[in-house]
Amino acid sequence: MVGNLALHRLVVLGDGGVGKTALTVQVSLNYFDHAYVPTIEDSYRKQVQIDGQACVLNVLDTAGDEKYAVLRDQWISDGDGFVLVYSTSSRASFVRIEAFYRQILRVKESELESTFPDSPPRARPPIVLVGNKSDCDTEREVSTSEGAALARALGCHFFETSAKSCVNVDDAFYVVVRILRKRRHRTPRTEKEGRIKARRVASQSSLSRAPGREREPTCIIL
């Protein structure tokens, strides 16, 4: 929380050069930065109104180079939701999306297991797939249908965006917030109940398997 406002931590992931920084600056500061400067880690915070409700976005722009993979684990751990970005003019960046997706799931699942080892499986973190640079039609290497098909396979929302023209930029980030809001309204009680139930079942199971434990007599009245 920031004051009385909900804070949503969104992490932007993808290869270098796909426009992660341009998207982050556009949604946070409302302008397009023509200069490309490789980023290691930049964070932007902005108060916004989404569906008439105020909140604070904390958007983390991250490095795409694989040499920062170890740092990426920490960025993912700190995030509530994720924006996976590829460039429609780079098939290589599109192919790499699944690796980023798997890393998100791995980090979040191991984080949950270490905190609540008996917890039942939890829903995947909110992720949106973004094909950026949709304005560069003459350089396109990845079709819209391919992007949509990958999003369906991964269970993600999908947008093609243009950071330069500010097309679908806000929508791509805001949909993650909408998912987070829905989950925060319904999950605290159900997750707690699920953890309690899982621990109770595990405890009963261990008792029933304990060596030397005799089965209690059963009385049947006819």
N, C-alpha and C positions, 0 to 999 in steps of 0.2 A: 504493500500500500504506500502511496505517496499522499500524505495528508489523509483525506477521505476518499481518494481516488484509487481505483485498482491499477496496479502496475503489471503490464504484460511485457515479458522479455522475449523478443523475437530475434532469432539468430539467422543470418543470411549466409548460405553455404554454396559453394560451386567453384569451378576452376577459375584461375586468374584470367582476366580479360573478357569475361562474359557480361560485365556491367553491374556487378554487385554493388560497387561503390556508387555508381550513378543512380541506381534504384534507391539505395539507402538515403542518399542526399536528396533525391526528388521527394520521397515520402516524408522525410524529416524536415527539410528546409525549403522545399518547393522551388527548386531550380535545378537546371541541368548543368553539370560540370563537364566541360569538353575535355579537360586535361585528364589523362590516365596516369595515375600514380599508384603503383602496387601497394596494397594495404596489408599490414600484419594484423592489426586490431584497432578498430575505431568504433566508438559507441556514441549514439545520438539519442537524445530524450526529447519527447514532444507530447504536449497535452492535445488530445483530439476528441472530437465528438463522433461516435459511431452509433448509428441508429438512435440518435437523441440522447445517448448516455455518454458522459465524459469519462475518459480514462487517460492513462499515461502509457505511451509506447516507449520502450527502451530497445532500440534497434542496434544490434551488434553486427558490424561489417567485418568479415573475417578473411584471412589469407587462403588462397586456393592451392598454393604450392604444397606438394606432398611432404616437403621437409618440415611443415608445421603440423603434421598429423597428430603429434602428441599434444600440442596445444589445443587442437580441435576437440579432443576428448573433453577438456575442461570447458570449452565454449559450449559444447552440446549439453554438458551436465548443468550449466547455469541457465540454459534456455527453457522457456515454457512452450514455445512453438517455433517452427522452422520454415524458411523460405529457401527452396532448392532452386538454383538458377543455372540455366545453360544458355548458350547463345544459339539462336536459330541459324546463324551463319557459321557454326562450328560443330560438326558432327562429333568430334573428339570430346567436346565438353558435354554433349548429350549422352554419350556412352558412359561417361564417368559418373553420371547422376546416381546410378544404382549403388555405387561404392559409398557415396555420401549417405544415401538412404540407409544402407546396412549399418554404417557406423553410428548413425543416430539411434537405431533400434538396439544395437549392442550396448551402447553406453547407458541408455535409459533402462534397459532390462537389468543390467548388472547393478545399476544404482538402486533399483527397487529391491532386488534380491538381497543386497547387502543390508538394506534398512529393514525390510520386512520379509525374512526368508520364508515364512509360511503364507505369504499373501497370494491370493489367486491372481491369474494373469490380468493385467490392466490394459485398457485401450491404448493403442499407439498414440504417441504425441501428435498434436496437430501439425500437419505438413502440407504445404502448397508447392506445386511444381510450376515453375515460371520459365517460359521460353522468351528470353529478352532479345531486343534488337529486331522486333517484328517489322520495323520501318525499312530495314535493309533487304528488300525483296530480291534485288538483283544478286545478292550474296548468299541467299538462303541455301542451307544444306540439310535442314531438318524441317519436314512438312508439319503443318498444324495437326494433321491426323496422326502422325507418329507421336507427337507430344501428348495428345489426348489419350492415345492407346497406352503409353507408358504410365500416365497418371492413373488410368483405370486399373492397370496391373498392380500398381503400388498402393491403390486406395487413397489417392490424393486429389484435392481440387487442382484445377489446371487453368492457367492464364497465359496468353501471349501478351507481352508488354513491350512498350517502347519508353525507356527512360527519357529519351530525347524529346519525344512528343507528349509525354505524360499520359500514355494510353494504358489503362488498366492497372496503373501502379498502386493507387490507393486500394483498389478492390483486392489485389493480390495479398496485401498485408492485412487488410481489415477482416478478410474471411477467417484468418487464423484467430483473431480476437473473438470473433463470433463463436467459433468452436470452443475456445477456452471459457467463454462466459457460460455456455450451455453446460459444460462439464462441471464448472465450479458450483453451479446451482443444484446439480443433482448428485455429485459424487461423494462429498464428505461423509454423509451418513452411510451410504451403501458401501463405500470402501472400508470404513471402520467395521461395519457389520461383517463384511467379507473376510477381513483379517481375523476377527474374533472367531468366526465359524471355522476358518481354516486351521487355526491353532487348536480349537476344541477337537476337531476331527483328528488332527495329528496326535494330540495327547491321548485320545481314546484308542487310536490305532497302536500307539507304542505300549499302552498298558495291556492291550489284548495280546501283544506279542511277547510280553515280558516272560523270561524263563521262570519256570516253577509256578506260574500262575495257574491255579486250577479253575476249571469252569464251574460256575456256581450251579447247584442242582436246580433242575426245572421241574415244577410241579404242574401236572396237567389234571384238571378236574373234569370228569365226564358226566 
